[in-house]
């Protein structure tokens, strides 16, 4: 499955549009990771725990979107957009990643 943020694919013709496809992932961040990430934020540096959760959520959302495109008989998704949000009371430690794009069939 070819996935791209662009609206065209260089050298490939779009033969059919399958419509908008989406994928979502909502993951909870462990309270201990939250605590250690806040310490890291105070002393500086990157939060490896949050980066890992963010990567997992992004990959899950993209996989769900690609699966929906494949179910429609498409072999690519163009114009992909990723959105990141925190959900719950005061952010609630829940991270939501949503991916959306247009499912298409491309030749070759």
N, C-alpha and C positions, 0 to 999 in steps of 0.2 A: 504494500500500500504506500503510495507516494503522498506525503503530506507537506504542504507548503503554505507560507503566509502570503505568497503572491497570488494574483488573480489569473495568471496565465502560467503555462509551463513551456519554457523555451523549447522550440522545435517539436512540440507535441500538440496535436489537434484535439480539442475537446469534442467528442462525438455525442455526448448526452449529459444532461444535468439531472442529478438525482435529488436535488433539494438540500435544504439546510439540515446538517447533522450536528449533534451535540454530545458531550460527555461531561460528567461531573464527578468530583470526588470530594468528600468531606472527611477530613481526618482530625482526630483529637491529638493534641500535643500533651504528652504525659506531664503531670504536675512536677515531677522531679526534673524533667528536661526544662520545663518552664523556669524553675528555680535556678538551675545552673546557667541557663541562657541569660537570665537577668543579671547574674553575677558577671558573666562574660561581657554583657553589654556595659556594665559599670566600669570594668577594668579594660575594656577594648578587645578587639579581635572579632573573629567570625564565630557564629553559633553553628557548629557542626550538626547538632541535634535538629535544629530548625531547618537547616539546609537539606538534610536527609528527608525529613517529612515533606518539605516542599517539593523535592524531586519526585518522591513516591506519588504524591497527589497529582502532579503534572503528568507523569507517565500514565497513571490510571485514567485520567480524563482524556488524554489523547488516544489511549487504547480503546476506550468505550466509544469515542467518536469514530474511530477507524472501523470498529466492529459494526456500527450502525450503517456506515457507508457501504461496507462489504455486503451487509444484509440486503441492501438496495441494489446490489449488482454492480456497484461502482468500484473502481480501482485506484482512485485518488481523491484527496480532499484539498481544495484550494481556498485561499482567503481565510486561513485559520487565524483565529483571535483567541488569546488566553486571558482570562480574568482571574484575579486573586482577591479573596475577601475573607475577613474573619466573621464568624457568625456566633450567635449566642449573646448572653448578657455580658456587657463590657468585653466583647471579643470572645469570651467563654473558652478560650483555648482551642477552639475549633477553626480549622482552616479549610476554606472551600476554594477549589480550583475548577473553573469551567472552561471548556474548549468548544468552539463552534466554528463551522466552516461550511463550504458547499461541496457536496459529494458530486463527483463527475466520473464519466468514463473517458479515458484517453486512449488513443490509438497507439500501437507500437510499443 
